[in-house]
Amino acid sequence: MSNQPSAGNLESALDRNRAFAAAGGHEGAVVLPNLRLLVITCLDPRTDPAHTLGLGLSDAMVVRNVGGRITPEVINDVAFISQIAETALPDGPLFEVAVVHHTQCGAGALADDTFRLRYADRIDADETALREHAVLDPKETVTRDVERLRSSDAISPRLTVSGHVYDVVTGLVETVT
Ligand SMILES: [Zn+2]
């Protein structure tokens, strides 16, 4: 095991967890997020919203996938959270949804025919549908994804949906829609 770098890295993370718990970092966390915010973004480690948006524990709900794309699974997650929130908040706005795409996104690899065909074969998916998941122009894809989420019948009109682009070079988030 000792020659596997991941074992030591995980141990480091678990050490940090014990320090977190010992310092009471988990205390006071709530289920209904403090900022009434749901962030949907890429799993790229450069775009962790705990850092880029300064989110503390239980400030927001976060969904991350390749590219921060609005997939059928993400729509289902938003619908699920909405249904829970409707019970706690019978009237008025439920929460805000911020879709954040970013520059230099690795999901751009899905525009490469060789990469995409191999990946489609690997996960047994339709390669033409995967082409849609590529993020080459984050302003364009985030605009399309916000529209996809807003127009879904499963999504409550009591949600506010906005689209943003995080620039990995400047560290700034720009609101697009
Ligand atoms: Zn990305």
Backbone and ligand atoms as CSV (ligand in chain L), in Angstrom:
chain,resi,resn,atom,element,x,y,z
A,1,MET,N,N,0.812,-1.208,0.000
A,1,MET,CA,C,0.000,0.000,0.000
A,1,MET,C,C,0.858,1.276,0.000
A,2,SER,N,N,2.026,1.156,0.666
A,2,SER,CA,C,2.801,2.373,0.888
A,2,SER,C,C,3.358,2.959,-0.415
A,3,ASN,N,N,3.442,2.116,-1.477
A,3,ASN,CA,C,3.947,2.664,-2.737
A,3,ASN,C,C,2.833,3.302,-3.572
A,4,GLN,N,N,1.603,3.318,-3.031
A,4,GLN,CA,C,0.511,3.995,-3.728
A,4,GLN,C,C,0.362,5.413,-3.178
A,5,PRO,N,N,0.651,6.422,-4.005
A,5,PRO,CA,C,0.596,7.781,-3.501
A,5,PRO,C,C,-0.771,8.153,-2.929
A,6,SER,N,N,-1.855,7.555,-3.481
A,6,SER,CA,C,-3.197,7.935,-3.042
A,6,SER,C,C,-3.438,7.570,-1.579
A,7,ALA,N,N,-2.800,6.501,-1.100
A,7,ALA,CA,C,-3.014,6.094,0.284
A,7,ALA,C,C,-2.567,7.195,1.236
A,8,GLY,N,N,-1.375,7.759,1.003
A,8,GLY,CA,C,-0.875,8.841,1.849
A,8,GLY,C,C,-1.717,10.096,1.723
A,9,ASN,N,N,-2.205,10.368,0.502
A,9,ASN,CA,C,-3.015,11.569,0.303
A,9,ASN,C,C,-4.349,11.475,1.024
A,10,LEU,N,N,-4.942,10.293,0.976
A,10,LEU,CA,C,-6.200,10.111,1.696
A,10,LEU,C,C,-5.964,10.226,3.193
A,11,GLU,N,N,-4.848,9.659,3.663
A,11,GLU,CA,C,-4.540,9.743,5.099
A,11,GLU,C,C,-4.418,11.205,5.529
A,12,SER,N,N,-3.815,12.017,4.666
A,12,SER,CA,C,-3.699,13.451,4.962
A,12,SER,C,C,-5.078,14.091,5.102
A,13,ALA,N,N,-6.006,13.717,4.202
A,13,ALA,CA,C,-7.359,14.275,4.269
A,13,ALA,C,C,-8.073,13.811,5.541
A,14,LEU,N,N,-7.847,12.553,5.925
A,14,LEU,CA,C,-8.498,12.049,7.138
A,14,LEU,C,C,-7.920,12.711,8.388
A,15,ASP,N,N,-6.626,13.025,8.357
A,15,ASP,CA,C,-6.025,13.786,9.461
A,15,ASP,C,C,-6.719,15.142,9.600
A,16,ARG,N,N,-6.954,15.776,8.444
A,16,ARG,CA,C,-7.627,17.079,8.462
A,16,ARG,C,C,-9.050,16.948,9.008
A,17,ASN,N,N,-9.701,15.817,8.699
A,17,ASN,CA,C,-11.052,15.613,9.225
A,17,ASN,C,C,-11.040,15.543,10.748
A,18,ARG,N,N,-10.072,14.833,11.306
A,18,ARG,CA,C,-10.023,14.700,12.766
A,18,ARG,C,C,-9.777,16.064,13.415
A,19,ALA,N,N,-8.952,16.874,12.776
A,19,ALA,CA,C,-8.700,18.229,13.300
A,19,ALA,C,C,-9.965,19.086,13.197
A,20,PHE,N,N,-10.687,18.924,12.081
A,20,PHE,CA,C,-11.950,19.646,11.845
A,20,PHE,C,C,-12.956,19.315,12.948
A,21,ALA,N,N,-13.128,18.009,13.220
A,21,ALA,CA,C,-14.099,17.583,14.226
A,21,ALA,C,C,-13.662,18.031,15.623
A,22,ALA,N,N,-12.360,17.914,15.907
A,22,ALA,CA,C,-11.848,18.293,17.225
A,22,ALA,C,C,-12.050,19.778,17.494
A,23,ALA,N,N,-11.980,20.585,16.424
A,23,ALA,CA,C,-12.152,22.041,16.571
A,23,ALA,C,C,-13.626,22.442,16.540
A,24,GLY,N,N,-14.535,21.450,16.375
A,24,GLY,CA,C,-15.972,21.766,16.348
A,24,GLY,C,C,-16.420,22.382,15.041
A,25,GLY,N,N,-15.691,22.126,13.966
A,25,GLY,CA,C,-16.038,22.704,12.666
A,25,GLY,C,C,-17.407,22.307,12.158
A,26,HIS,N,N,-17.905,21.175,12.622
A,26,HIS,CA,C,-19.195,20.655,12.157
A,26,HIS,C,C,-20.374,21.226,12.929
A,27,GLU,N,N,-20.092,21.913,14.033
A,27,GLU,CA,C,-21.176,22.369,14.908
A,27,GLU,C,C,-21.919,23.550,14.292
A,28,GLY,N,N,-23.238,23.538,14.448
A,28,GLY,CA,C,-24.056,24.646,13.952
A,28,GLY,C,C,-24.445,24.526,12.494
A,29,ALA,N,N,-24.042,23.460,11.821
A,29,ALA,CA,C,-24.423,23.275,10.418
A,29,ALA,C,C,-25.917,22.979,10.331
A,30,VAL,N,N,-26.571,23.514,9.287
A,30,VAL,CA,C,-28.013,23.379,9.122
A,30,VAL,C,C,-28.339,22.756,7.763
A,31,VAL,N,N,-29.516,22.124,7.679
A,31,VAL,CA,C,-29.920,21.470,6.422
A,31,VAL,C,C,-30.356,22.487,5.382
A,32,LEU,N,N,-31.151,23.473,5.789
A,32,LEU,CA,C,-31.579,24.521,4.852
A,32,LEU,C,C,-30.423,25.524,4.745
A,33,PRO,N,N,-29.785,25.631,3.568
A,33,PRO,CA,C,-28.514,26.374,3.509
A,33,PRO,C,C,-28.657,27.860,3.836
A,34,ASN,N,N,-27.673,28.387,4.533
A,34,ASN,CA,C,-27.697,29.776,5.013
A,34,ASN,C,C,-27.955,30.776,3.898
A,35,LEU,N,N,-27.366,30.546,2.719
A,35,LEU,CA,C,-27.514,31.495,1.614
A,35,LEU,C,C,-28.664,31.124,0.681
A,36,ARG,N,N,-29.428,30.066,1.050
A,36,ARG,CA,C,-30.536,29.604,0.178
A,36,ARG,C,C,-30.056,29.492,-1.270
A,37,LEU,N,N,-28.903,28.853,-1.416
A,37,LEU,CA,C,-28.223,28.823,-2.705
A,37,LEU,C,C,-27.866,27.396,-3.086
A,38,LEU,N,N,-28.080,27.073,-4.373
A,38,LEU,CA,C,-27.604,25.818,-4.956
A,38,LEU,C,C,-26.636,26.163,-6.073
A,39,VAL,N,N,-25.413,25.689,-5.972
A,39,VAL,CA,C,-24.399,25.930,-7.002
A,39,VAL,C,C,-24.210,24.653,-7.800
A,40,ILE,N,N,-24.277,24.769,-9.130
A,40,ILE,CA,C,-24.007,23.631,-10.015
A,40,ILE,C,C,-22.762,23.989,-10.808
A,41,THR,N,N,-21.690,23.226,-10.615
A,41,THR,CA,C,-20.442,23.579,-11.285
A,41,THR,C,C,-19.602,22.347,-11.605
A,42,CYS,N,N,-18.470,22.574,-12.233
A,42,CYS,CA,C,-17.587,21.499,-12.694
A,42,CYS,C,C,-16.836,20.870,-11.515
A,43,LEU,N,N,-16.439,19.595,-11.711
A,43,LEU,CA,C,-15.675,18.917,-10.659
A,43,LEU,C,C,-14.176,19.246,-10.702
A,44,ASP,N,N,-13.768,20.090,-11.635
A,44,ASP,CA,C,-12.372,20.541,-11.718
A,44,ASP,C,C,-11.930,21.113,-10.351
A,45,PRO,N,N,-10.804,20.625,-9.802
A,45,PRO,CA,C,-10.394,21.091,-8.466
A,45,PRO,C,C,-10.066,22.581,-8.393
A,46,ARG,N,N,-9.846,23.217,-9.567
A,46,ARG,CA,C,-9.585,24.658,-9.553
A,46,ARG,C,C,-10.841,25.470,-9.290
A,47,THR,N,N,-12.022,24.821,-9.394
A,47,THR,CA,C,-13.282,25.576,-9.353
A,47,THR,C,C,-14.113,25.288,-8.106
A,48,ASP,N,N,-13.468,24.794,-7.063
A,48,ASP,CA,C,-14.195,24.448,-5.826
A,48,ASP,C,C,-14.879,25.688,-5.251
A,49,PRO,N,N,-16.239,25.701,-5.228
A,49,PRO,CA,C,-16.937,26.918,-4.785
A,49,PRO,C,C,-16.733,27.254,-3.306
A,50,ALA,N,N,-16.259,26.291,-2.513
A,50,ALA,CA,C,-15.927,26.629,-1.122
A,50,ALA,C,C,-14.853,27.712,-1.112
A,51,HIS,N,N,-14.007,27.710,-2.147
A,51,HIS,CA,C,-12.944,28.711,-2.236
A,51,HIS,C,C,-13.336,29.874,-3.143
A,52,THR,N,N,-13.806,29.559,-4.368
A,52,THR,CA,C,-14.052,30.621,-5.353
A,52,THR,C,C,-15.213,31.525,-4.945
A,53,LEU,N,N,-16.187,30.965,-4.198
A,53,LEU,CA,C,-17.324,31.762,-3.743
A,53,LEU,C,C,-17.304,31.944,-2.223
A,54,GLY,N,N,-16.246,31.497,-1.599
A,54,GLY,CA,C,-16.099,31.691,-0.155
A,54,GLY,C,C,-17.190,31.025,0.664
A,55,LEU,N,N,-17.639,29.857,0.230
A,55,LEU,CA,C,-18.741,29.191,0.916
A,55,LEU,C,C,-18.255,28.436,2.143
A,56,GLY,N,N,-18.868,28.716,3.269
A,56,GLY,CA,C,-18.596,27.958,4.484
A,56,GLY,C,C,-19.525,26.767,4.576
A,57,LEU,N,N,-19.325,25.945,5.605
A,57,LEU,CA,C,-20.145,24.750,5.786
A,57,LEU,C,C,-21.614,25.128,5.961
A,58,SER,N,N,-22.478,24.486,5.167
A,58,SER,CA,C,-23.932,24.671,5.116
A,58,SER,C,C,-24.358,26.055,4.629
A,59,ASP,N,N,-23.469,26.745,3.938
A,59,ASP,CA,C,-23.861,27.986,3.261
A,59,ASP,C,C,-24.673,27.693,2.003
A,60,ALA,N,N,-24.351,26.605,1.309
A,60,ALA,CA,C,-25.001,26.310,0.026
A,60,ALA,C,C,-25.006,24.816,-0.240
A,61,MET,N,N,-25.922,24.396,-1.125
A,61,MET,CA,C,-25.879,23.048,-1.677
A,61,MET,C,C,-25.031,23.123,-2.939
A,62,VAL,N,N,-24.276,22.060,-3.207
A,62,VAL,CA,C,-23.387,22.072,-4.374
A,62,VAL,C,C,-23.537,20.759,-5.138
A,63,VAL,N,N,-23.775,20.869,-6.445
A,63,VAL,CA,C,-23.791,19.703,-7.329
A,63,VAL,C,C,-22.649,19.897,-8.313
A,64,ARG,N,N,-21.794,18.891,-8.435
A,64,ARG,CA,C,-20.660,19.004,-9.359
A,64,ARG,C,C,-20.612,17.790,-10.280
A,65,ASN,N,N,-20.345,18.056,-11.548
A,65,ASN,CA,C,-20.134,16.972,-12.513
A,65,ASN,C,C,-19.173,17.487,-13.582
A,66,VAL,N,N,-18.913,16.687,-14.592
A,66,VAL,CA,C,-18.002,17.109,-15.656
A,66,VAL,C,C,-18.610,18.306,-16.386
A,67,GLY,N,N,-17.986,19.454,-16.270
A,67,GLY,CA,C,-18.435,20.658,-16.957
A,67,GLY,C,C,-19.466,21.485,-16.202
A,68,GLY,N,N,-20.077,20.917,-15.148
A,68,GLY,CA,C,-21.173,21.626,-14.477
A,68,GLY,C,C,-22.408,21.682,-15.363
A,69,ARG,N,N,-22.623,20.593,-16.134
A,69,ARG,CA,C,-23.701,20.579,-17.123
A,69,ARG,C,C,-25.049,20.207,-16.510
A,70,ILE,N,N,-26.118,20.758,-17.123
A,70,ILE,CA,C,-27.479,20.421,-16.710
A,70,ILE,C,C,-27.904,19.156,-17.453
A,71,THR,N,N,-27.697,18.029,-16.802
A,71,THR,CA,C,-28.066,16.721,-17.344
A,71,THR,C,C,-29.438,16.337,-16.778
A,72,PRO,N,N,-30.082,15.302,-17.324
A,72,PRO,CA,C,-31.342,14.832,-16.722
A,72,PRO,C,C,-31.177,14.497,-15.238
A,73,GLU,N,N,-30.025,13.959,-14.864
A,73,GLU,CA,C,-29.796,13.613,-13.449
A,73,GLU,C,C,-29.756,14.867,-12.578
A,74,VAL,N,N,-29.136,15.933,-13.085
A,74,VAL,CA,C,-29.064,17.181,-12.318
A,74,VAL,C,C,-30.463,17.803,-12.185
A,75,ILE,N,N,-31.246,17.744,-13.264
A,75,ILE,CA,C,-32.625,18.258,-13.191
A,75,ILE,C,C,-33.401,17.497,-12.121
A,76,ASN,N,N,-33.205,16.189,-12.066
A,76,ASN,CA,C,-33.878,15.389,-11.032
A,76,ASN,C,C,-33.436,15.797,-9.633
A,77,ASP,N,N,-32.151,16.078,-9.470
A,77,ASP,CA,C,-31.649,16.515,-8.158
A,77,ASP,C,C,-32.275,17.845,-7.751
A,78,VAL,N,N,-32.352,18.790,-8.692
A,78,VAL,CA,C,-32.936,20.102,-8.384
A,78,VAL,C,C,-34.417,19.937,-8.030
A,79,ALA,N,N,-35.116,19.060,-8.761
A,79,ALA,CA,C,-36.530,18.799,-8.473
A,79,ALA,C,C,-36.696,18.196,-7.081
A,80,PHE,N,N,-35.794,17.300,-6.718
A,80,PHE,CA,C,-35.849,16.657,-5.397
A,80,PHE,C,C,-35.659,17.689,-4.287
A,81,ILE,N,N,-34.640,18.529,-4.437
A,81,ILE,CA,C,-34.356,19.550,-3.422
A,81,ILE,C,C,-35.527,20.530,-3.324
A,82,SER,N,N,-36.133,20.853,-4.482
A,82,SER,CA,C,-37.284,21.758,-4.491
A,82,SER,C,C,-38.431,21.172,-3.681
A,83,GLN,N,N,-38.674,19.891,-3.875
A,83,GLN,CA,C,-39.791,19.246,-3.184
A,83,GLN,C,C,-39.569,19.249,-1.677
A,84,ILE,N,N,-38.326,19.033,-1.252
A,84,ILE,CA,C,-37.996,19.114,0.177
A,84,ILE,C,C,-38.202,20.548,0.670
A,85,ALA,N,N,-37.704,21.524,-0.092
A,85,ALA,CA,C,-37.759,22.927,0.329
A,85,ALA,C,C,-39.209,23.428,0.390
A,86,GLU,N,N,-40.067,22.938,-0.505
A,86,GLU,CA,C,-41.473,23.364,-0.517
A,86,GLU,C,C,-42.177,23.030,0.793
A,87,THR,N,N,-41.732,21.956,1.439
A,87,THR,CA,C,-42.324,21.575,2.721
A,87,THR,C,C,-41.911,22.561,3.814
A,88,ALA,N,N,-40.648,22.960,3.795
A,88,ALA,CA,C,-40.136,23.885,4.814
A,88,ALA,C,C,-40.583,25.316,4.538
A,89,LEU,N,N,-40.773,25.663,3.269
A,89,LEU,CA,C,-41.090,27.035,2.863
A,89,LEU,C,C,-42.325,27.005,1.955
A,90,PRO,N,N,-43.533,27.033,2.559
A,90,PRO,CA,C,-44.741,26.888,1.727
A,90,PRO,C,C,-44.998,28.063,0.772
A,91,ASP,N,N,-44.460,29.238,1.087
A,91,ASP,CA,C,-44.693,30.414,0.238
A,91,ASP,C,C,-43.383,31.095,-0.132
A,92,GLY,N,N,-43.447,31.898,-1.192
A,92,GLY,CA,C,-42.319,32.755,-1.574
A,92,GLY,C,C,-41.204,31.997,-2.266
A,93,PRO,N,N,-40.078,32.680,-2.476
A,93,PRO,CA,C,-38.961,32.056,-3.196
A,93,PRO,C,C,-38.390,30.866,-2.424
A,94,LEU,N,N,-37.969,29.838,-3.129
A,94,LEU,CA,C,-37.392,28.651,-2.485
A,94,LEU,C,C,-35.896,28.829,-2.283
A,95,PHE,N,N,-35.164,28.897,-3.389
A,95,PHE,CA,C,-33.726,29.163,-3.319
A,95,PHE,C,C,-33.241,29.596,-4.689
A,96,GLU,N,N,-32.037,30.080,-4.734
A,96,GLU,CA,C,-31.425,30.503,-5.991
A,96,GLU,C,C,-30.521,29.390,-6.510
A,97,VAL,N,N,-30.555,29.189,-7.826
A,97,VAL,CA,C,-29.679,28.214,-8.455
A,97,VAL,C,C,-28.662,28.973,-9.307
A,98,ALA,N,N,-27.381,28.766,-9.048
A,98,ALA,CA,C,-26.330,29.395,-9.849
A,98,ALA,C,C,-25.575,28.310,-10.616
A,99,VAL,N,N,-25.682,28.353,-11.950
A,99,VAL,CA,C,-24.929,27.422,-12.794
A,99,VAL,C,C,-23.624,28.126,-13.162
A,100,VAL,N,N,-22.497,27.497,-12.852
A,100,VAL,CA,C,-21.193,28.129,-13.082
A,100,VAL,C,C,-20.333,27.245,-13.984
A,101,HIS,N,N,-20.096,27.708,-15.217
A,101,HIS,CA,C,-19.135,27.035,-16.095
A,101,HIS,C,C,-17.812,27.788,-15.998
A,102,HIS,N,N,-16.736,27.235,-16.565
A,102,HIS,CA,C,-15.448,27.908,-16.383
A,102,HIS,C,C,-14.570,27.821,-17.625
A,103,THR,N,N,-13.600,28.699,-17.692
A,103,THR,CA,C,-12.630,28.712,-18.789
A,103,THR,C,C,-11.664,27.532,-18.623
A,104,GLN,N,N,-11.026,27.136,-19.701
A,104,GLN,CA,C,-10.066,26.018,-19.715
A,104,GLN,C,C,-10.684,24.718,-19.203
A,105,CYS,N,N,-11.992,24.514,-19.455
A,105,CYS,CA,C,-12.670,23.336,-18.906
A,105,CYS,C,C,-12.241,22.064,-19.629
A,106,GLY,N,N,-11.936,21.037,-18.852
A,106,GLY,CA,C,-11.536,19.744,-19.405
A,106,GLY,C,C,-12.636,19.076,-20.215
A,107,ALA,N,N,-13.907,19.518,-19.996
A,107,ALA,CA,C,-15.015,18.948,-20.772
A,107,ALA,C,C,-14.894,19.296,-22.253
A,108,GLY,N,N,-13.989,20.195,-22.595
A,108,GLY,CA,C,-13.694,20.489,-23.989
A,108,GLY,C,C,-13.155,19.271,-24.738
A,109,ALA,N,N,-12.609,18.314,-23.979
A,109,ALA,CA,C,-12.076,17.087,-24.590
A,109,ALA,C,C,-13.159,16.330,-25.353
A,110,LEU,N,N,-14.425,16.544,-24.973
A,110,LEU,CA,C,-15.520,15.835,-25.647
A,110,LEU,C,C,-15.762,16.356,-27.062
A,111,ALA,N,N,-15.115,17.456,-27.425
A,111,ALA,CA,C,-15.199,17.941,-28.806
A,111,ALA,C,C,-14.184,17.222,-29.695
A,112,ASP,N,N,-13.238,16.516,-29.069
A,112,ASP,CA,C,-12.224,15.762,-29.818
A,112,ASP,C,C,-12.812,14.407,-30.213
A,113,ASP,N,N,-12.869,14.144,-31.528
A,113,ASP,CA,C,-13.552,12.943,-32.030
A,113,ASP,C,C,-12.971,11.654,-31.457
A,114,THR,N,N,-11.646,11.552,-31.431
A,114,THR,CA,C,-11.009,10.324,-30.950
A,114,THR,C,C,-11.336,10.078,-29.477
A,115,PHE,N,N,-11.185,11.137,-28.675
A,115,PHE,CA,C,-11.471,11.029,-27.241
A,115,PHE,C,C,-12.933,10.662,-27.014
A,116,ARG,N,N,-13.841,11.397,-27.716
A,116,ARG,CA,C,-15.274,11.216,-27.490
A,116,ARG,C,C,-15.742,9.814,-27.884
A,117,LEU,N,N,-15.249,9.313,-29.027
A,117,LEU,CA,C,-15.676,7.986,-29.492
A,117,LEU,C,C,-15.212,6.895,-28.522
A,118,ARG,N,N,-13.983,7.045,-28.027
A,118,ARG,CA,C,-13.458,6.056,-27.084
A,118,ARG,C,C,-14.257,6.088,-25.777
A,119,TYR,N,N,-14.576,7.320,-25.311
A,119,TYR,CA,C,-15.342,7.487,-24.073
A,119,TYR,C,C,-16.763,6.951,-24.241
A,120,ALA,N,N,-17.390,7.242,-25.382
A,120,ALA,CA,C,-18.757,6.770,-25.647
A,120,ALA,C,C,-18.802,5.247,-25.611
A,121,ASP,N,N,-17.771,4.622,-26.194
A,121,ASP,CA,C,-17.695,3.164,-26.191
A,121,ASP,C,C,-17.523,2.640,-24.766
A,122,ARG,N,N,-16.686,3.342,-24.017
A,122,ARG,CA,C,-16.380,2.936,-22.647
A,122,ARG,C,C,-17.608,2.962,-21.738
A,123,ILE,N,N,-18.460,3.996,-21.867
A,123,ILE,CA,C,-19.633,4.126,-20.982
A,123,ILE,C,C,-20.912,3.691,-21.681
A,124,ASP,N,N,-20.788,3.158,-22.901
A,124,ASP,CA,C,-21.926,2.664,-23.667
A,124,ASP,C,C,-22.976,3.769,-23.857
A,125,ALA,N,N,-22.508,4.904,-24.386
A,125,ALA,CA,C,-23.391,6.052,-24.584
A,125,ALA,C,C,-23.398,6.464,-26.051
A,126,ASP,N,N,-24.367,7.307,-26.398
A,126,ASP,CA,C,-24.486,7.834,-27.751
A,126,ASP,C,C,-23.475,8.967,-27.929
A,127,GLU,N,N,-22.549,8.803,-28.870
A,127,GLU,CA,C,-21.463,9.790,-28.990
A,127,GLU,C,C,-21.957,11.150,-29.482
A,128,THR,N,N,-23.040,11.202,-30.239
A,128,THR,CA,C,-23.540,12.504,-30.703
A,128,THR,C,C,-24.099,13.305,-29.521
A,129,ALA,N,N,-24.727,12.583,-28.558
A,129,ALA,CA,C,-25.243,13.262,-27.361
A,129,ALA,C,C,-24.080,13.793,-26.518
A,130,LEU,N,N,-22.979,13.037,-26.483
A,130,LEU,CA,C,-21.816,13.461,-25.694
A,130,LEU,C,C,-21.174,14.719,-26.276
A,131,ARG,N,N,-21.286,14.894,-27.586
A,131,ARG,CA,C,-20.730,16.090,-28.223
A,131,ARG,C,C,-21.324,17.357,-27.588
A,132,GLU,N,N,-22.610,17.253,-27.214
A,132,GLU,CA,C,-23.331,18.359,-26.567
A,132,GLU,C,C,-22.745,18.727,-25.197
A,133,HIS,N,N,-22.032,17.784,-24.591
A,133,HIS,CA,C,-21.511,18.012,-23.233
A,133,HIS,C,C,-20.176,18.760,-23.225
A,134,ALA,N,N,-19.588,18.939,-24.387
A,134,ALA,CA,C,-18.312,19.650,-24.448
A,134,ALA,C,C,-18.505,21.105,-24.017
A,135,VAL,N,N,-17.553,21.627,-23.236
A,135,VAL,CA,C,-17.578,23.049,-22.878
A,135,VAL,C,C,-16.384,23.704,-23.570
A,136,LEU,N,N,-16.664,24.403,-24.673
A,136,LEU,CA,C,-15.615,25.115,-25.401
A,136,LEU,C,C,-15.755,26.614,-25.158
A,137,ASP,N,N,-17.001,27.097,-25.221
A,137,ASP,CA,C,-17.316,28.498,-24.950
A,137,ASP,C,C,-18.235,28.519,-23.721
A,138,PRO,N,N,-17.663,28.750,-22.521
A,138,PRO,CA,C,-18.481,28.619,-21.305
A,138,PRO,C,C,-19.670,29.588,-21.248
A,139,LYS,N,N,-19.553,30.766,-21.884
A,139,LYS,CA,C,-20.701,31.688,-21.900
A,139,LYS,C,C,-21.869,31.068,-22.668
A,140,GLU,N,N,-21.518,30.447,-23.773
A,140,GLU,CA,C,-22.558,29.837,-24.621
A,140,GLU,C,C,-23.186,28.627,-23.929
A,141,THR,N,N,-22.366,27.749,-23.348
A,141,THR,CA,C,-22.923,26.535,-22.730
A,141,THR,C,C,-23.706,26.867,-21.465
A,142,VAL,N,N,-23.263,27.861,-20.699
A,142,VAL,CA,C,-23.992,28.167,-19.459
A,142,VAL,C,C,-25.340,28.813,-19.788
A,143,THR,N,N,-25.381,29.605,-20.855
A,143,THR,CA,C,-26.648,30.208,-21.291
A,143,THR,C,C,-27.628,29.115,-21.710
A,144,ARG,N,N,-27.125,28.140,-22.474
A,144,ARG,CA,C,-27.955,27.021,-22.927
A,144,ARG,C,C,-28.441,26.180,-21.734
A,145,ASP,N,N,-27.567,25.961,-20.751
A,145,ASP,CA,C,-27.946,25.126,-19.608
A,145,ASP,C,C,-28.945,25.816,-18.691
A,146,VAL,N,N,-28.813,27.132,-18.524
A,146,VAL,CA,C,-29.788,27.864,-17.712
A,146,VAL,C,C,-31.169,27.753,-18.364
A,147,GLU,N,N,-31.213,27.883,-19.681
A,147,GLU,CA,C,-32.479,27.762,-20.401
A,147,GLU,C,C,-33.052,26.349,-20.269
A,148,ARG,N,N,-32.168,25.355,-20.331
A,148,ARG,CA,C,-32.607,23.961,-20.198
A,148,ARG,C,C,-33.242,23.723,-18.824
A,149,LEU,N,N,-32.623,24.301,-17.787
A,149,LEU,CA,C,-33.150,24.117,-16.431
A,149,LEU,C,C,-34.461,24.878,-16.256
A,150,ARG,N,N,-34.495,26.135,-16.707
A,150,ARG,CA,C,-35.703,26.957,-16.552
A,150,ARG,C,C,-36.899,26.347,-17.272
A,151,SER,N,N,-36.661,25.728,-18.409
A,151,SER,CA,C,-37.767,25.237,-19.235
A,151,SER,C,C,-38.234,23.840,-18.842
A,152,SER,N,N,-37.555,23.229,-17.853
A,152,SER,CA,C,-37.967,21.884,-17.459
A,152,SER,C,C,-39.259,21.929,-16.642
A,153,ASP,N,N,-40.201,21.048,-16.956
A,153,ASP,CA,C,-41.477,20.975,-16.223
A,153,ASP,C,C,-41.279,20.571,-14.768
A,154,ALA,N,N,-40.155,19.903,-14.468
A,154,ALA,CA,C,-39.915,19.417,-13.101
A,154,ALA,C,C,-39.449,20.531,-12.162
A,155,ILE,N,N,-39.098,21.697,-12.741
A,155,ILE,CA,C,-38.480,22.763,-11.944
A,155,ILE,C,C,-39.507,23.803,-11.516
A,156,SER,N,N,-39.549,24.069,-10.216
A,156,SER,CA,C,-40.520,25.016,-9.665
A,156,SER,C,C,-40.241,26.436,-10.154
A,157,PRO,N,N,-41.299,27.186,-10.516
A,157,PRO,CA,C,-41.114,28.601,-10.873
A,157,PRO,C,C,-40.679,29.455,-9.687
A,158,ARG,N,N,-40.699,28.886,-8.487
A,158,ARG,CA,C,-40.259,29.621,-7.290
A,158,ARG,C,C,-38.729,29.597,-7.138
A,159,LEU,N,N,-38.048,28.970,-8.104
A,159,LEU,CA,C,-36.582,28.998,-8.101
A,159,LEU,C,C,-36.092,30.144,-8.987
A,160,THR,N,N,-35.008,30.786,-8.593
A,160,THR,CA,C,-34.329,31.753,-9.451
A,160,THR,C,C,-33.109,31.047,-10.041
A,161,VAL,N,N,-32.953,31.121,-11.362
A,161,VAL,CA,C,-31.826,30.434,-12.004
A,161,VAL,C,C,-30.955,31.455,-12.720
A,162,SER,N,N,-29.656,31.423,-12.453
A,162,SER,CA,C,-28.735,32.337,-13.130
A,162,SER,C,C,-27.527,31.566,-13.648
A,163,GLY,N,N,-26.820,32.165,-14.633
A,163,GLY,CA,C,-25.657,31.525,-15.233
A,163,GLY,C,C,-24.420,32.406,-15.106
A,164,HIS,N,N,-23.264,31.778,-14.854
A,164,HIS,CA,C,-22.026,32.515,-14.585
A,164,HIS,C,C,-20.837,31.789,-15.211
A,165,VAL,N,N,-19.763,32.550,-15.432
A,165,VAL,CA,C,-18.516,31.940,-15.910
A,165,VAL,C,C,-17.400,32.301,-14.934
A,166,TYR,N,N,-16.686,31.263,-14.479
A,166,TYR,CA,C,-15.520,31.465,-13.622
A,166,TYR,C,C,-14.267,31.419,-14.494
A,167,ASP,N,N,-13.465,32.461,-14.389
A,167,ASP,CA,C,-12.223,32.559,-15.153
A,167,ASP,C,C,-11.069,32.040,-14.277
A,168,VAL,N,N,-10.471,30.927,-14.677
A,168,VAL,CA,C,-9.427,30.313,-13.836
A,168,VAL,C,C,-8.135,31.146,-13.832
A,169,VAL,N,N,-8.006,32.084,-14.769
A,169,VAL,CA,C,-6.811,32.933,-14.815
A,169,VAL,C,C,-6.953,34.135,-13.875
A,170,THR,N,N,-8.118,34.814,-13.908
A,170,THR,CA,C,-8.290,35.999,-13.068
A,170,THR,C,C,-8.885,35.659,-11.704
A,171,GLY,N,N,-9.533,34.492,-11.584
A,171,GLY,CA,C,-10.194,34.123,-10.332
A,171,GLY,C,C,-11.562,34.768,-10.164
A,172,LEU,N,N,-12.028,35.479,-11.208
A,172,LEU,CA,C,-13.303,36.200,-11.091
A,172,LEU,C,C,-14.463,35.439,-11.712
A,173,VAL,N,N,-15.641,35.594,-11.083
A,173,VAL,CA,C,-16.883,35.048,-11.617
A,173,VAL,C,C,-17.647,36.164,-12.299
A,174,GLU,N,N,-18.024,35.931,-13.562
A,174,GLU,CA,C,-18.804,36.918,-14.308
A,174,GLU,C,C,-20.213,36.360,-14.523
A,175,THR,N,N,-21.219,37.177,-14.204
A,175,THR,CA,C,-22.601,36.757,-14.429
A,175,THR,C,C,-22.966,36.950,-15.885
A,176,VAL,N,N,-23.503,35.900,-16.504
A,176,VAL,CA,C,-23.814,35.907,-17.924
A,176,VAL,C,C,-25.306,36.085,-18.160
A,177,THR,N,N,-26.113,35.373,-17.384
A,177,THR,CA,C,-27.557,35.456,-17.564
A,177,THR,C,C,-28.293,35.244,-16.248
L,1,ZN,ZN,ZN,-14.377,21.895,-16.062
